């Protein structure tokens, strides 16, 4: 039950994960075959995160 008074708490990590899951579902439903690991990494922006981490 939501608290009375309009107070909401947002978990930004959970929201980001939900967004990525949605993007993965869209990519999978648009694909004619199973997504390759490289395609999954691209959708989830794994390579971008690795590059950003290496630049620090």
N, C-alpha and C positions, 0 to 999 in steps of 0.2 A: 504494500500500500504506500502511495506517495505521501510524504509529509504535508501537513496542512500549512498553508502560507506560501506556497510556490517555491520553496527552496529545493533546488535540484543539485545533484552532484554529478559531475561528468568525469568519467575515467578516460582520459585522452588516449592512453595506450590501447584500451579496449575498443574505443571508437576507430582508431587507426587499423587495428586488426580486423574489425568488421568490414571496413572499407576495402582492405586488401582481399579478404575472402570473397566479397562481392565481385571485385574485378576478376578474380580467379574463376569464379562461377560463370561470369559472362564470357570469358575467353574459352573456357571448356565447352560451353554450350554452342559457341560459334565455330568450334573446330570440327573438322570432318573426322578426325582420328584422335587418339589419345594425345594429350599434350606431352611433348618431350620435356626432359628435365630443364633443358636450356630455355624452352618456352615458358615454363613455370617460373624460372628465375627471372626472366624478362618481365613477366606480369607482376611479380612481387618486388621488382626493382632491386634484386639481390646484388647485381653487378654495380649499380649506382652506389649502394651502401658500402660495398667493399672499396670502391674508388674513394669515396668520401672519407672512410676510415683510414685509408693509406695516406691521404693528403694531410692528416693531422700531425 
